[in-house]
Amino acid sequence: MLYYKFSVFLKSRYGSRVYKLPVNIPVTCPNRDGTLGTGGCTFCGEEGAGFECLPNSKTVKEQIGQNAQYIGKNYNSEKFIAYFQNYSNTYLPLQDFKKYIDEACVEGVVAIYISTRPDCINEAYLDFLRHIRDVRKVDIVLEVGLQTVNYRTLEFINRGHSLAEFIDAAIRIRNYGLDICAHYILDFPTDEFIDVVEGAKILSALGINQVKCHSLYILKDTKLGEMYEKGEIHPVAKDEYIERVIKFIEYLDPQIVIQRLLGRAPADRSLFCNWNTSWWKLRDMIEDKMEREGRYQGRLFKYLNGSSCSLPR
């Protein structure tokens, strides 16, 4: 196996195909509403990550029902993940958060995945989510945006938090027995290969359960888009991205599930996305290179548990 694919994990965990259903609720993030800043991260568009979502004027149950009907009919699936996808969902007031999560616990939903920021992880929310997991018998996964371990890049993209907040969030989530998926962008022009390797090492050392790799896309009407149009930033080459992904995978704990290797963006809003190449073609290029060169997830995972200790033979 080249890497631990999300589809393999889902089939093993739930015994059949499982599909994510995006859920969109009225929420923002502290990097937009003035708490930390305004405008969000330099790469984030006004719609956040929710360009494929139904409008949040629909209730959670309505969104899940509508999406489940479409997916179930077209892909022959009866099990689903309710994915609270857009912005920072644990940034809601606790009572509002509880209401929306509770509404997602409907027939057919086997897990709830919640997208958020590391500085919006609080133990009151984790305690509630643990309760929901135990009482409603659904898996809970916090999808937490890290993006990079390079503190200079975190500042450059205006994240509003550092690596320390992510480490704190990961430890707290694991202490509550919940799972965590880290979002990671592998091709920031301000990052180098050493940052990619260090990112894989830190996620492995923290015991992250899943990782979602993104390729950097550049949207119109964003700070990053302005810089791109002025020639102030230049995306890494496609071949370099492929090598960064493979290197990241090689250093990653083989027990970590990889949700995906690339990101997507709305075509009508994009200035740059995936080198004008279909995501599945890029995925195939990555996998083909791994097969040709004998590379696989965890091949270089040899650095934890006192790897330099001299033990009796």
N, C-alpha and C positions, 0 to 999 in steps of 0.2 A: 504494500500500500504506500503510495507516494506521500499522502498526508491524510489526516483524520477528517474526512469530509463530514459536513453537517448532515447530509442526507443519510450517511451510514449511521451516525449517532442517533438520529431520529428513528430510523427503522429499528435499531437495537433497543432503544428506550421504550418505544410505543407500539412496536410490532407491526406498523403499517406506515404508509405515507402520511406526513403531517405538513400542513402548509401554514405559513404566517399570514395573518389577516391584519393589515394596518388599522390602527385605531387613532383617531385624531380628536383631541380634546382642547378646550380653550386654555392654553398655557403659554408662557413665554420662558425667558431665562434671565438670570441676574446680570448677564452681559448685554442685555437689551433694554431692560426697564429702568436703568440708571443706578441699580444697586452697586454694580461693579463698573458699568460703562453702558454705552449705547452703540447700536449698530451691529453688535454681535462679533463673532470671529470674522477675520478678514475674508474667509472663503464662504461664509454662510449667506445664502440668499434670504429674501424676506419671508419665503415660505418655509425656511428651514429645510428639514429632510422630508417634508410631507407632500412633495409634489405628486405622489401617486395616491394620496389619501382621499377619502370622502370628506365632505365639509363637516366641520365640528358642530354645525347646527343640528345634525342628526345625533340621536342618542347613541351611547356605546352599544347597546343591544341592537339598534337598527343597523349600525355600521357592520357589526359582526354578522348579523343575519344576512344582510345584503351581500357581503363579500363571501360568506360561507356558501350561500346558494350558488353563486357564480363559480367559485373554485370547486365546490363539491360536484357540480354538474359536469364541468369541463375536465377535471383531473381525477374524478372518482375517489374523493377523499371524504372521510367523515370525522377526522380528527384535526384540530386546529390549534394554533398558537395565537392568542390575542396580543398583538404587538403595539404597545403605546409608543409610537415612533417619533413623533415630532417634538422638537425642543426639549426642555428639561422637565419631565413629568413629575418628579418628586419636589419640584419647586412650588407646587400648589399648596394652599393651606391644607393641613392634615385631614380635616373633615371632608373637604371636597375630594381629596385624593382617595380616601376610603370609599366614598360613594362611587366613583368611577371604576375603581378596581373591583368592587363588589358586583357592579353591573356586568363586568366581563366574565363572571363565573357562571357561564351558561352551558347547556348540554353541548358536547362536542369539543369544548375548549379544554385541552389537557395541560396547557402551560400559559403563563402570562410573562411576557418579556417587556421590560420597562426601560426606555431610553432616558438617560439623564446625564448630569455632570458630576464629577467627583466631589465638588464643593456643595452639592445639594443632597448628599447622603447623610441622613440623620437617624439615630437609633430609634426614635419614636416611629418613624416610617418602617424601619426594618422589623421592629417588633410586630407591627400590624401585618406586614407581609409574611412573616413567619406564621402568624396566626391564620392567615388566609390559606397558606400552603397546608397547614395541618388540618384545618377544619374543612376546607373545600376540596382538598386532595388534588390540588393543581401545583405543578412545578412553578417556581418563581426564579427568573433570571433578570438581574440588573445589567442593562447594556450601558456601560459607562465610557464616555468619550475621554480618551487620553490623547490620542493623535500622534504624540512623539514624546520621547524622554529628554530631548534636547531643550534645556531651559531657555536658551536664546531663541529657538524657534517658537516655543510656547509664547514668549513675549512678542515675537515678530507677528504671530497670527492673532494676537490680542485675545488669548484664551481666558485670561483673568484668574488663572490658577497655575500652580506649579506641580511638579512631580509628587511633592509631599502630600498634597490633597488626594491624589489618586491612591498612593500607598495607604493612607489612612482609610479611605473608602473601601479599598479591597480587603483590608484586615477586618474592618467592622462587618462587612457583608459576609465574609467567611465565618466570623465568630457567631453569626446568627444562623449558620447552616444553609445560607442561600447561595445561589450560583451567580457568577459574574462573567460577563462578556466584555472584553476591552475592544474599543474601536481604535484602529491605528492606521494612520496615513503614512505610507512607506516612501513617498517620493517628493517630500518637500525639498525644493532646491537648496534650502539652507541646511539640510541634513546631509550627512555623509554615510558611507557604509558602516562606519563604527557606531553610528547612532542606531542604525537598523539592527545590528547585532546586539547592542546593549538593550534595546527595546525588547527583543526576544528573551534575553536573559532575565530582565526584571520581571516580565510577565510570568515566566516560568518559576522564578524564585518566589513570587507571591502566590503561586498556586491558582492562577486564573483558570477558569473552566473552559472558556471559549474565547476566540478572538475573531474579529471581523476586520479584514484588511481592506483598505480603501486606496484607490489611486486618486491623486489630486485632480479635481476638476475645477475649472475657473468659470464663474458665472458673471454675466453682465450685471451692472449696477451693484457691484461689491467693491470693497477696497482692493482685494486681490485682482479683480478684473481691471480696475483703473491702473494698477501697477503693470499688469500684463500688457495692456494697450499702449502704455508709455515705454515699453521695452525695459522696465526696471527689474523684471523677473523673467526667467526662462525655465520652462518645465524640463525635467531630466529627459533624456532620450528613452525611447521605448525599450531598447535592448537593456539599458541600465535598470529600468523599472523591473523587467523580468528577472534580472540577476539579483536585485534587491529582495524581491519576493522570495526567491529560492534560498538566498542566504538567511533570511529571516526564518523561514521554515526549518532549515537545517539546525538552527540553534534552539528551536522551540521544543519544549517538552512534548513528546509524542502523545501524551494523554490529553493535550489541549485540543478541543474541537475547533476546526477552522470553518467558520460560517461561509466566508467567501474570500476571493483573492483580489477583487476589483470593485470599484464603485460605479454608479451610474448617475446621470444628471439629465434634467429636461433639455432636449435638443434645442428648443427654441430660445432657451436662456443661456446656452453655453457658448463661451468663447474658446474653451479648450476642454476636451474630454477624451481620454483613452486613445490619443493619437489618431483620431478618426477611424478607429478600428472597433469592430463589434467586441463586446466584452467576452463572449464565448470563444472568439478566435484568439484573443489574448490569453484566456485561460488555457486553451489547447496548446498555445506556444510555450507557456510556462511548464505544463505537464510533459510535453514532448521533450523539452530540454532536460528536465529532471530525469526522465527515463533514459535518454541518451547518455547522460553523464553519471548515472548511478547515484543520484542524490535524492534524499527523502527526509521527511520530518524527523527531527531528533538525531540525525547523523552526527552532529557536533554537540549534542546535549551531554556534555561531560564536565561540567564546571561547578556543580553544586555538591553539598554534603562533604565539604573539605576535600575537594578533588586532588589537592596537592599533598595530603597527609601520607606519611610513610607508615603503612600498616604491616604487621607481621605477615609473612607469606606462608 
